[in-house]
Amino acid sequence: MSTTPHYDMYINGEWIESPDRYEVRAPATGEVTATVSFGGIDHADAAVAAAKAAHDEGTWRRMTPAQRADVLDRMAEIMEAKAAELAALATGENGVTVRIATAFHIGLGVANLRFFAGLARAFRPEIANPLIPETEDVRSVLRREPIGVCAGIVPFNFPLVLAGWKVGPALAAGNTFVLKCDENTPLTLLELAKSAEEAGLPPGVLNVITGPGETVGAHLSSHPDVRKIAFTGSTAVGKLVHQAATDNLKRVTLELGGKGPNIILDDANLDMAIDGSLYAFLMYAGQVCESGTRLLVPAERHDEIVERLVARVRDVRIGDPNDPASDMGPVASLDQKKRVESYLEIALQEGATIAYQGTVPDGAAYADGAWVAPVIFTGVTNQMRIAREEVFGPVLAVIAYDSVEEAIAIANDSDYGLAAGVWGSAERAVEVAHQLEAGTVWVNDWHAGFPLNPFGGYKQSGLGREVGPDAINEYTQLKTVHQAKDNDWTKHGFALVLPPPA
């Protein structure tokens, strides 16, 4: 018998097997990590129907926020108890190093559930309207109520984290949810479903399905019974999700692409700025939407900074993602490897120069892996495709500037506005940060602040915000209940239309 684990989909509190299966393969070696039931439109319909029935039945939405928080906390405890196993699954499905998997993919994923449990306990679904003080005649109440059936579509890079950003606040607010995994990285999300089942989440409240984005994801985006959809992925696909959602006016949250400008000012601490700039574009082999992939440096210090970048990046150890000594693993798939390598060719054709290109592990074990070494380009202008399009790999474009005003202009000259960063003395760096068109700007840091800070983008980097202190509100509808507290006809406006009663 095969020892390869198999995962089915989770719909209405049951594990649903599909007649079709597919293989999830480890990006480092190409070996099979697990088999998974392959979902289709019929599974999406079943999941939405289960979520709608659970919402209509009302057990979950009628619980107090504190009771819902207890379930989220139990889910977190269950996931944390098998953190090592989950980290191994993350490495086996998307190639992340075990260090990043432990700290971010699983550690932050569990922390998200606890964060939303905490928000739920502080959540007040009903408050008096502060603009209409209660009197003996009238009372006005603002109520936040669950939207109903919500859906989430998440990408391959941080599946558990990004699913938590959607599932956590939706469940905390009392909604039901359908989660569609990326085809390549469903394993930790199906483990999330196991934790929900074990924690006692009522059937139908959380449903986890698989299947292609172009069919299953598109169907969820247009489904009339889905009242909100949250999508993380490319801008091109995000536009399709938004268009599909328009026909029935469902609410949409989109966290899309980025081309993060990272500005080093002339008074920056270079020891910190060099390491921080490498971290900004190399975490998870550059497959992070808010990576700092455009490095803007003062022209008079360009050569010095590039020399120091190259010297330091040589210390990055690329190897087996299961080895704790490895700093960077492969990209997530052979398709992603092909995409990144195509941009290397484009950059050279457009006149950029490779200042550094690392090497990848050799040997038979890695021959079928999706390995891409870090690359640093110089001679880049902001008009080149390498500076304008999201590569989603370990590729850095260094751009020289002559003045801070020029650096700000270059940074903002982009279709994207997800994240940015500035390295320099605090006062100057903050002044620059205020002028950058991005939803998140780091000053002397990068990749920090989740889930405490709202996250989302300007321009074509998306719509709405996820996480942060108001995250639950994004999954509620606001209702006003205006109550006249007596039967005195004369105190109302009826007389504008009706004669006094006889």
Sequence and secondary structure as in RCSB ss.txt:
>XXXX:A:sequence
MSTTPHYDMYINGEWIESPDRYEVRAPATGEVTATVSFGGIDHADAAVAAAKAAHDEGTWRRMTPAQRADVLDRM
AEIMEAKAAELAALATGENGVTVRIATAFHIGLGVANLRFFAGLARAFRPEIANPLIPETEDVRSVLRREPIGVC
AGIVPFNFPLVLAGWKVGPALAAGNTFVLKCDENTPLTLLELAKSAEEAGLPPGVLNVITGPGETVGAHLSSHPD
VRKIAFTGSTAVGKLVHQAATDNLKRVTLELGGKGPNIILDDANLDMAIDGSLYAFLMYAGQVCESGTRLLVPAE
RHDEIVERLVARVRDVRIGDPNDPASDMGPVASLDQKKRVESYLEIALQEGATIAYQGTVPDGAAYADGAWVAPV
IFTGVTNQMRIAREEVFGPVLAVIAYDSVEEAIAIANDSDYGLAAGVWGSAERAVEVAHQLEAGTVWVNDWHAGF
PLNPFGGYKQSGLGREVGPDAINEYTQLKTVHQAKDNDWTKHGFALVLPPPA
>XXXX:A:secstr
   S EE EEETTEEE  S EEEEE TTT  EEEEEE   HHHHHHHHHHHHHHHHH HHHHS HHHHHHHHHHH
HHHHHHTHHHHHHHHHHHH   HHHIIIIIIHHHHHHHHHHHHHHHH  SEEE TTS   SSEEEEEEEEE SEE
EEE  SSSHHHHHHHHHHHHHHTT EEEEE  TT  HHHHHHHHHHHHHT  TTSEEEE   IIIIIHHHHH TT
  EEEEES HHHHHHHHHHHHTTT EEEEE    EEEEE TTS HHHHHHHHHHHHHGGGG  TT EEEEEEEGG
GHHHHHHHHHHHHTT  B  TTSTT SB   S HHHHHHHHHHHHHHHHTT EEEEE     SGGGTTS     E
EEES  TTSHHHHS   SSEEEEEEESSHHHHHHHHH SSEESEEEEES HHHHHHHHTTS  SEEEES  S  T
TTS B  EETTEES BSSTTGGGGGEEEEEEEEE S  GGGSGGGGTS    
